[in-house]
């Protein structure tokens, strides 16, 4: 989705991080593939532990996800075949 834009605010809190992701001009996940129904935010640790942080709900191309994790490294979004 070449026109999509976004930014993330990450604030270390205690032993983890508070994350807020803002996106715009993002199309629904099914435009990538009909089996993809949602965009999700994931946290991924160095040891490859993965934590689902929530669904990025898109309305008029924009969306926000706010979450907290004990992990310190994470990927931003993916297109998922179901809602987390």
C-alpha positions in Angstrom: 0.0 0.0 0.0 2.3 2.7 -1.2 0.1 5.6 -0.2 -0.2 4.5 3.4 1.5 6.5 6.1 2.0 6.1 9.8 3.9 6.9 12.9 4.5 5.3 16.2 4.9 6.7 19.7 6.8 4.4 22.0 7.5 5.2 25.6 9.4 2.9 28.0 7.4 2.2 31.1 8.8 0.0 33.9 10.1 -3.2 32.2 8.2 -2.7 28.9 6.8 -0.2 26.5 3.6 1.8 25.9 2.9 1.9 22.1 0.6 4.1 20.1 0.4 3.6 16.3 -1.4 6.1 14.0 -2.0 5.3 10.3 -3.7 6.9 7.4 -4.4 6.1 3.7 -4.4 2.4 4.7 -6.8 0.2 2.7 -8.6 -2.7 4.2 -6.4 -5.8 4.6 -8.6 -7.8 2.1 -7.2 -5.6 -0.7 -3.9 -7.4 -0.2 -5.5 -10.8 -0.4 -9.1 -11.9 0.0 -8.1 -14.2 2.9 -6.7 -11.3 5.0 -9.5 -9.7 7.1 -7.7 -7.4 9.5 -4.5 -5.4 10.2 -2.9 -6.3 13.6 -0.1 -4.9 15.8 2.4 -7.4 17.1 5.3 -7.2 19.5 8.3 -9.4 18.7 11.2 -10.0 21.2 14.8 -10.9 20.3 14.1 -14.5 21.3 11.2 -14.5 18.8 8.5 -14.4 21.5 5.5 -12.9 19.8 2.7 -10.9 21.5 -0.5 -9.8 19.8 -1.2 -6.2 20.8 -4.5 -5.7 19.1 -6.4 -5.0 15.9 -5.8 -1.9 13.8 -9.4 -0.9 13.0 -9.5 1.2 9.9 -12.2 3.9 9.3 -12.0 6.1 6.2 -8.4 4.9 5.8 -7.2 5.9 9.3 -6.7 4.0 12.4 -5.1 4.0 15.9 -3.9 1.2 18.2 -2.7 1.8 21.7 -1.2 -1.0 23.8 1.3 -2.0 26.4 3.9 -4.8 26.2 6.7 -6.1 28.4 8.6 -6.8 25.1 11.0 -4.1 23.8 11.2 -4.9 20.0 8.1 -5.2 17.8 6.8 -5.2 14.3 4.2 -2.6 13.4 1.4 -4.2 11.4 0.4 -7.3 9.5 -2.6 -8.4 7.5 -4.4 -11.2 9.4 -6.9 -13.9 8.3 -9.0 -13.2 11.4 -9.6 -10.7 14.1 -7.3 -11.1 17.2 
